[in-house]
Amino acid sequence: MLLRALRFVAGLALGVWIWWAATPVYNHVLTPSTQLLVHVDRRLADAVLVPQERKIFITSATPLPTATMPADQLTYNVILLLALFAMNDRPWRLGNVRGLAIALVILFVSHCLGLLISIESTYAVRQGVWSEQHYGDAAANFWLTSELVFRIVGMFGVVFAAWWALSHSKSVST
Amino acid sequence: MALAPRQTRFLIVFAVLLIAFYAIITIGWVDTHVVLPFTAALARVSGAALNAIHEPVHVDGTVIAGARFAVDIRGGCNGLEAVVFVCAAMLAFHAPLRKRIIGSLAAAVILEVLNVIRIASLYLLGVYYRSVFETFHLAVWQTLMFGAAVFLFLIWTSRVTPRDAPSST
C-alpha cells in the first residue's frame, strides 16, 4: 500500500504539472465541442466561446450578455485521474495505459457537459434582468443545482467511476 | 472491457447514493442546523491547531483570521464532499452492513482530521506563499482529499473482501 501511495503522489505531481501547463491548449480543444452543445439551447444559439488562457470568454454579435467561465476549475479532476491510474500495479502496462486513454475520453465528454452546465447556470442566475427574462425559477434552480453537483462531487465521481470500471487492479473487487 | 453485474450494481448504487447524500447536505434546514455549526467547529479546531504552532489567529464563525490573512471555510472546503464520496462508495460496496457503517464512520473521522491539516496549511500558504495559494486550494488539496477518500476505500475493501474471493477488476 505504501508503494501505491508513493505512485499516487507521483501521479498527482505529474497531474498538477500537466493540468497547469496544458489548460490553455486544452481550452482550445474543449471550446468547439462545447459550443455545439450550447447552441442546442436557442437562448444561447448566438454565443461564441473564445478560449483565453485559463478561462473561456463568451461573447456574441447579439444582445446576449458576455460572461467569463473559469474553465480550469472544471477540468482539474484530471489530476485525480492521473494519480489513480499511476497508483495501479505496473502503471505502464498496455492494459492500464489503454484504460487511462478511454478514461480521458470519458473525462473530455464530462468536461464538455460540465462547461455546458456552468454556462447555462451562469446565464440562468448571474445575468440579472437578462436571466429573469429568459429563465424561469425552475430552470434557474435546475441549472444552479446541476452546477453545484458537478463541481462539488460529480467531477470526482466521474473520475472514480471511470477509474474503477477501467482499472485492472486486482486488489479491488466488488 | 465488460463489467461484472456486481460491479455495475456497485457503480449505479454509488452514483445514486452520492447524489442523494449531496442533496441531503444542501437542504436548507440541514445546512443551517448541521453543516454550518459543523463548519464553525472545524474552524475552531483549525484555529486552535494554528495557535498551537504559534501562528496567532482568532476564529469568528467560519472565518479564521490573523494579522495578514484570513480564510472563510465554506461549503466545498469543510471536507463533507469527500466524506459523502467515501460513504457512498463504502455503503454501495458488497459487504456486511455493520462493516460498511463502521468503515464509513472511521473514514469520515480520518478525512476530517486531514481536512484540519488542509485548512491550517492553506492558511499558512496564504500568509507566507500567497502566489501558490489558489493552486493548492483548488487543485492540490481537493485532489488529495478525494485521493485520500479513494485510498481509505481501497484499504477498507482489502479488509472486508475475503482473501479467496475472486478479484474482478
Contacts between the chains, C-beta under 8 A, distances in Angstrom:
chain1	res1	chain2	res2	distance
A	1	B	154	7.8
A	1	B	155	6.7
A	4	B	151	8.0
A	4	B	154	7.8
A	5	B	151	6.9
A	8	B	147	6.0
A	8	B	151	7.2
A	12	B	140	7.6
A	12	B	143	6.0
A	12	B	144	7.2
A	12	B	147	6.7
A	15	B	143	7.2
A	16	B	135	7.4
A	16	B	139	5.8
A	16	B	140	6.2
A	16	B	143	7.8
A	19	B	139	6.4
A	20	B	135	7.2
A	20	B	139	7.7
A	73	B	138	6.3
A	76	B	138	6.3
A	76	B	139	4.6
A	76	B	142	7.3
A	76	B	143	7.2
A	77	B	143	7.9
A	79	B	139	5.8
A	79	B	140	7.9
A	79	B	143	4.6
A	80	B	143	4.8
A	80	B	146	5.5
A	80	B	147	6.1
A	80	B	150	8.0
A	83	B	143	6.6
A	83	B	147	5.7
A	84	B	147	7.5
A	84	B	150	6.4
A	99	B	1	7.5
A	145	B	26	7.8
A	148	B	26	7.0
A	149	B	19	6.6
A	149	B	22	6.1
A	151	B	76	7.7
A	152	B	22	6.7
A	152	B	75	7.4
A	152	B	76	5.4
A	152	B	81	4.9
A	153	B	18	5.7
A	153	B	19	7.8
A	153	B	22	5.1
A	153	B	81	5.4
A	153	B	84	6.3
A	153	B	85	6.1
A	156	B	81	7.9
A	156	B	85	6.4
A	156	B	146	4.6
A	157	B	14	7.6
A	157	B	15	6.5
A	157	B	18	5.2
A	157	B	85	7.0
A	159	B	146	7.8
A	160	B	14	7.8
A	160	B	85	7.4
A	160	B	89	7.3
A	160	B	146	7.6
A	160	B	150	6.4
A	161	B	11	5.4
A	161	B	14	7.1
A	161	B	15	6.9
A	163	B	150	8.0
A	164	B	7	7.6
A	164	B	10	7.8
A	164	B	11	6.6
A	164	B	169	7.0
A	165	B	1	7.5
A	165	B	3	5.9
A	165	B	7	7.2
A	165	B	11	6.5
A	166	B	1	6.4
A	167	B	169	5.6
A	168	B	169	6.7
A	169	B	169	5.7
A	170	B	167	4.4
A	170	B	169	7.1
A	171	B	154	7.0
A	171	B	157	8.0
A	171	B	158	6.0
A	171	B	167	7.0
A	172	B	154	6.3
A	172	B	157	6.0
A	172	B	167	7.2
A	172	B	169	5.0
A	173	B	157	7.6
A	173	B	161	5.9
A	173	B	165	6.1
A	173	B	166	6.7
A	173	B	167	4.3
A	173	B	168	4.8
A	173	B	169	6.0
A	174	B	4	7.3
A	174	B	6	4.7
A	174	B	7	4.9
A	174	B	9	7.6
A	174	B	10	4.3
A	174	B	93	6.4
A	174	B	94	5.5
A	174	B	168	7.2
A	174	B	169	7.9
